[in-house]
Amino acid sequence: MFLQFIFLWRAQALKFENMGCLASTQNKSGGRWPRNVGEVAVFVPGMRIPKPIDFTQPFGDGLSRDLVERLCALRTRIVVMAGQEAPRATKPRRTATQHGGSTMADLQQALEDYLPVLLGLVENGNQLKHDLQFSWLNQEDTAEETTMSNSWYEVLSVLHLMAMLSLSQANLLLLPMASNDGHLSKLSEERRRACIDMLLKAAGYLHFSIQHVLPQFPPELRKNLPLDLEEGVLQALCLQALGQGVDVQLGMAIDSVKATLAVKRRLACEMVKYWHQAQENIVGLPLMSGWGKKHEHFIEWKYAEAKAAAYYYHGLILDEGNTETCKEIAIAAQQAAEALCKESNKACESFHMTPPLSRNPIPWGTSKFLSEKIPGDESSKVQSNEDPHSNEMILQAAPALPDFTLSLKPDEYQLPPVDPSWNDHIQNQNLLVL
């Protein structure tokens, strides 16, 4: 039975590789990844795909047959599903599986099933954790794949993939759904709240990886991690998930008649801080063309958009002051908002034109509001007082934004307990020693 399983596993993996999903091609060729990812509301910087491995060879008699079979079955399921899911992860329209759920939900469940069994290789000082080479295909790194003989690398890669799936689901929640008559429905508050939950969940996986998994790597091994798993990239992803969570909150406030200008300004200013910190973490990293450069443009776009919103609402509040100075500062803030809106539009265009190509969904929330309000409001106040200075001079003259404490935090995440099957394995090993 076991040999039959291994034969089937190898045949399935070989078939999968021949399909092109695991072909040894360079990232820049675009053969493995999609050339067009459709509508993007939440950016997913590529899913790392696991390559097939054979658990039977390195362990020998060091691992029970039952555990080897479980590890093989659980990981093979992920290899196949991840390879099928990654190229279409950010496509706007999903299809249901035969079980009635989305393919992303099935892959998420497969990862959650695999993790407790995998953790047996790293917990309790297990000497087997260096016996197996784990290989994953990269998307943001220039190297097409990274192989490491360390089970913590596998844990980190699994958590990263779980975070990317959560970001993908958040993206889908923010894309309008087509009704039976072909019209696109508006984003409901329920979908927006579900999106925030997914963003916080993704941030939780990433925050845990940074705080508790990366420290498990020796310094020399940590230097060999692919760029996708660099601390700066993981930090940026965590912060941008939180920043987009606030963005969704601001969109809900914009649509609410009860939300005050002060509430909207606070949310916009918090959003600025998240995106600023995300940019600080990613700046200077050797992000190359393709997914890496697209990731960089996305942060530039959203950072400029957040600042435009913050200056817009700050200007409106300053304009309520009764002094001439308040009026002048309010105009400076509104001018900065207009300049930043133009900067955001340029960064948005650069993002969508960077391969893999993408496009904006129907405008909603902050983006829709800024595109409608800033040009009209600004023209009515500034036409009679045109400033000849460049955008840079306008931004230098802009007033300082208020500093608010950040409110959104990543979900708390903890690794699951080690699968109980490892207890039987340890007991058997102890009996053999005796």
Secondary structure by P-SEA (a helix, b strand, c coil): caaaaaaaaaaaaaaaaaaccccccccccccccccccccccccccbbbbbccccccccccccccaaaaaaaaaaaaaaaaaaaaccccccccbbbbccccccaaaaaaaaaaaaaaaaaccccccccccccbbbbbbbccccccccccccaaaaaaaaaaaaaaaaaaaaaaaabbbbccccccccccaaaaaaaaaaaaaaaaaaaaaaccccccccaaaaaaccccccaaaaaaaaaaaaaaaaaaaaaaaaacccccaaaaaaaaaaaaaaaaaaaaaaccccccccaaaaaaaaaaaaaaaaaaaaaaaaaaaaaacccaaaaaaaaaaaaaaaaaaaaaaaaaaaaaacccbbbbcccccaaaaaaccaaaaaaaccccccccccaaaaaaaccccccccccccccbbbbccccaaaaaaaaaaaaaac
